[in-house]
């Protein structure tokens, strides 16, 4: 695929690639065995060798690193367990995507591999690590949720000049622009999934849920994949809310990819009036062959989940700090203030003109209070980030 193939002989304990480095090649085992490792300092070879393996490959012909190439960076550090002979295959993300579009059957088989990798990563996460992974998602939602609320309100208020005027400042905020950037992939996924649901005789496979209704319960058969076309689902395990599925996002793809005897691992509850598209498991392979772009969207989503979990497993504290400083510690972004300012403007419109914006105000104020609580909890890290930014600005 461009650059020449290379035969590589490596010693036991030799590190081939490191987590976070740009991914531009895969390895095909001719002899020996490879394993993936996760450590806090990826450049500490001694720590890499001492770490437990997350995954191992030891069969001739095993291909290692493909998921990382599709993601654009290595999601794990890969080392030789023993002396090994490898075929090094240079490949770019673009080249891999072209092959998947050309050969959707290969992409589908790769999807099953990713699904198993996600399940493995989930099993290896401790309770504390799972909480950190969910924190990253929550912080991102402060931005994407703000962006989506502003856009949705703007569309619904067409012709209502007072509401549109109240939204102007919000649309010019850093919170809105950051949310737009973070939501880019999700919006494209939403459009792609909507086209799939509305095509290929899938029109009848839509289900409307009222707030509080359950789409499925833990232990139910995992024989279909769900696409949230409008609204939001809460993910609930043992009566604890552990996450959410928002418009454009999918859930259940792992069960569908892995096939029979899979069951739901959580309750999915509508947090507002929600419309869900349903793709039956027995129709998924056909749709994947007809719509390879849909499948690739799912593959990218799975790889993001793997990377998020692996980064947390490598260094829980560093992941938590990075998430806080990146999403709450930017001195030029007042995500809490933007939420409160818009809530105040909407509140004025409710009081003076009885505008129907109660739900929006409640959501904005709830998120602002949660942001304030997190800022107080992580005040030291946020102060460090502000000081570092100020020092950088002086140079």
Buried (B, 14 or more C-beta within 10 A) or exposed (E): BEEEEEEBEBEEBBBBBBBBEEBBBBBBBBEBBBBBBBBEEBEEBEBBBEBEBBBEBBEEEBBBBBBBBBBBBBBBBBBBBBBBBBBBBBBBBEEBBEBBEEBBEEBBEBBBBBBBBBBEBBEBBEEEBBBBBBBBBBBBBBBBBBBBBBBEBBEEBEEBEEBBEBBEEBBEBBBBBBBBEBBEBBBBBBEBBBBBBEEBEBEEBBBEBEEEBBBBEEEBEBBBBBBBBBBBBBBBEEEEBBBBBBBBBBBBBBBBBBBEEBEBBBBBBBBBBBBBBBBEBEBBBEBBBEBBBBBBBBBBBBBEBBBBBBBBBBBBEBBBBBBBBEBBBBEEBBBBEBBBBBBBBBBBBBEEEEBEBEEBBEBBBEBBEBBEEBBEEBEEBBEBBBEEBEEEEEE
